[in-house]
Amino acid sequence: MRVGRSFHVDSSHVLPGHPKCGVMHGHTYRFDVLVEGPDEAEMVMDFDDIRRHVDAFLEGLDHVHLNDVLPMPTVENLARHVFAGLREKIPGLALIRVWEGDGKFAEFEPRR
């Protein structure tokens, strides 16, 4: 059983060497956070607990220049970064999906 919440931040970034994204620009990112528990769980995790942990972490990504956080702030690297930052705080964290605008996303789900 999985439950999840979505969160939004606005940030800028530059992808050095990329022909189109090599200049500073911004996105509204959506982060989907999925938490996994037993199939028979009556409640995998309270949505407010998820929100509290994720809000605290994403505060460091909202309205910042992401190159100050990650050397190459692609959606792939953002997904790994957020997963690593939440792994210890959210038991059962299963997947982070990062949307860069509409229709473009990356997912990080560690191999088991």
N, C-alpha and C positions, 0 to 999 in steps of 0.2 A: 504494500500500500504506500502510495506517495501523496504528500500534500505539498503545496507551494504557494508562494506569494511573489508578486512582481513589484519592482521598485524602479524609480527613474532618477537619473542625474544628468546634468548638463555639463559638458566639459569640452575643452579644446585639445587638439593634438596635431602633431606633424609626423608623418611617416617618412623619415629620411630616405632619399633615393627613389621614392615612388613618383612616377610621372604626374599623377593627378593629386595625390594626397601629400606631396612633399612640401606643401605650403600650409601655414597654420589655418585651421578651420575647426568648426565645432559640430557636435552632435548631441541629440538627446538620446542617451543610452537607456535601454530597459534591461534590467537584471531579473531573470527568473531564478528563484532559489527553490529547489526541490529537496524535500526531506523524506527519508524512507524509514518505514517501520514494519513490524510484522503485519501480515495480511489480515490477521484477526484483531488488530489494534482498534480500540474504540476511538482513540485519539493518538495520532502519531506524534504531534507536537502542537501546542497552542499557537495559533496564528500571531498573537501578540508577542509571544516569546521570540518567534522568528523575526518579527518586525523590529523588536528592540535590538537584537544582535546585529541585524543587517543594517539598520539605520546608523548605528554607531560606527560600523566599518565604512559604509559608503559615504559618510560625511567627509572623509578624506579624499573622495574622488569628485565630489560635487563642486562645480564652479571653480575647477582648477585646470591648469595646463598639465595634461596627463604625462607629458615627457618629463615632468619634474618627479613623477612617481615611478614610471617605467621607461627604460631607454627606448623601447620600441612598443608603443601602446596600441597594438593591433587588438581586435576583438578576441583573438585566440589567447593573447597574453593577458588581457584583462580577465578573461574567464578563469585562467589558471591562478592569477593573482587573488581574485576574490575568493576562490575556493580555498586557497592556502590560508587566507586571512580569517575564514570562518570555520575551518575544519575543527579546531579545538573548542569553539564556542557552541556549535550546533551539532548535537549527537545525531547521527543518522544522515548527515548532509550527503546527498546523493549526486546532485548535478547543479551546475551553474550554467545558465544560458544567457549570453549577452547579445542584445539586439542593437545594431548600429543603424538607427533610423528604421524605416519600414521595409521589412522583407529580407534583411541581411543579418545573419547571426552566426555565433560560434557557441559550441557547447563544450564544457569540460566535465567529464565523468571519469574518475580514476578507474583504471583497470583493476579488476578483482583477481 
